[in-house]
């Protein structure tokens, strides 16, 4: 390779690296930070009871549909 070809190759690789860095910045901007908060015991129990009731109603609907 000649010196000119090496310099051109370096320029091309620098351009690709720049494009990849821009894409990384774009993806980082799209990332969503989790803001989940643990439930207290009362809320957890209430959610469990509601899920059980929903499941029981779904089962009744399935039986009624047969």
N, C-alpha and C positions, 0 to 999 in steps of 0.2 A: 504494500500500500504506500501511496505517496503521502507526503505531508499534507497536501491539500485534501486528499480523500479522508485522512484521519480527522482533520479539522471539520470537514463536512459531516462525518459520522458523529463527532462530538456534538455538533450543533443539532443534529437530528435527535440524538439521545437526550440532550438538554430540553428540547421541545417536548418530547414524549414525557419526560419527568415533570415538566411544568404542567402538562395536561393532566397527568395522574394526580399531582398535588391539588389541582383545582377540583378534580373529581372527589378526592378525599375530603376537601373542605366542604363540598356540596353535600356529601353523605353525612358528614359530622353534623351539619346544620339540620339534616332531616332526622337525626337520631332523637328518639323520645326518651326523656328521663322518667324512670318509674317513680311515681309518688304514692305508692301504695302505703296505707297505714294499717297496722294490725288492729283487728277488732277487739273490743273488750268482751268479757265473758258473757254478758247479757245479750249483746248483739249476736255473738256467735251462736248461742242457744236458740235465739229467735230465728236466725237464718236456717239452722238445722231443722227446726220444727216446720218452718215454711217449706223447705225442700221435701220433707217427709209428706206433708199434705199435698204438695204438687204431684209427687210420685203416686200417691194413693188415688188422686183424681185422674191422672193419666191412665192408671190401671183400670179404673171404673169405665173410662171412655173406651178403652180397648175392648173390654168385656161387652159393653153395650153395642159396639160396632160389629160384633161377631154374629 
